Amino acid sequence: MKQLTWRELNHVLASKTEEEVLKMLSDEQVGLRRVVVLERLHQRYNVLRVSRERVELLSEATK
């Protein structure tokens, strides 16, 4: 992954899926290891994961 500026990173994250963000997080962990970027990627990954889990939980509850 090319090194993105903070503004580019935030713009790109808005259109990424949970899996894509997780891949970006993994790449950053073995690559540049920028703390603020790791934190931002982790935050976005958690938002997407929690949203998916909530939908799954609610769909199970209505069965």
C-alpha positions as CSV (number, residue, x, y, z in Angstrom):
1,M,0.0,0.0,0.0
2,K,1.3,3.4,-0.9
3,Q,2.0,5.8,2.0
4,L,-1.1,7.9,2.3
5,T,-1.5,11.4,3.9
6,W,-3.9,11.7,6.8
7,R,-6.5,13.3,4.6
8,E,-6.1,10.6,1.9
9,L,-6.3,7.9,4.5
10,N,-9.6,9.2,5.9
11,H,-11.1,9.7,2.4
12,V,-10.1,6.1,1.3
13,L,-11.3,4.5,4.5
14,A,-14.9,5.7,3.9
15,S,-15.2,3.4,0.9
16,K,-13.4,0.3,2.2
17,T,-15.0,-2.9,3.5
18,E,-14.3,-4.5,6.8
19,E,-11.9,-7.0,5.1
20,E,-10.1,-4.3,3.1
21,V,-9.5,-2.2,6.3
22,L,-8.3,-5.3,8.1
23,K,-5.8,-6.0,5.3
24,M,-4.6,-2.3,5.5
25,L,-4.2,-2.7,9.2
26,S,-2.2,-5.9,8.8
27,D,0.0,-4.3,6.1
28,E,0.7,-1.3,8.3
29,Q,1.7,-3.6,11.2
30,V,4.4,-5.3,9.2
31,G,5.3,-2.2,7.2
32,L,5.8,1.3,8.4
33,R,4.1,0.8,11.8
34,R,3.0,4.4,12.2
35,V,1.2,4.6,15.5
36,V,-1.4,7.2,14.5
37,V,-2.2,5.3,11.3
38,L,-2.5,2.0,13.1
39,E,-4.9,3.6,15.6
40,R,-7.0,5.1,12.8
41,L,-7.2,1.9,10.9
42,H,-8.1,0.0,14.1
43,Q,-10.8,2.5,14.9
44,R,-12.4,2.2,11.4
45,Y,-12.1,-1.6,11.5
46,N,-13.9,-1.7,14.8
47,V,-16.7,0.6,13.6
48,L,-17.3,-1.7,10.6
49,R,-17.0,-4.9,12.7
50,V,-19.4,-3.7,15.4
51,S,-21.9,-2.6,12.7
52,R,-21.8,-6.0,11.1
53,E,-22.2,-7.8,14.4
54,R,-25.1,-5.7,15.4
55,V,-26.9,-6.5,12.2
56,E,-26.2,-10.2,12.7
57,L,-27.4,-10.0,16.3
58,L,-30.6,-8.2,15.4
59,S,-31.4,-10.6,12.5
60,E,-31.0,-13.5,14.9
61,A,-33.2,-11.9,17.5
62,T,-36.1,-11.5,15.0
63,K,-36.1,-15.2,13.9
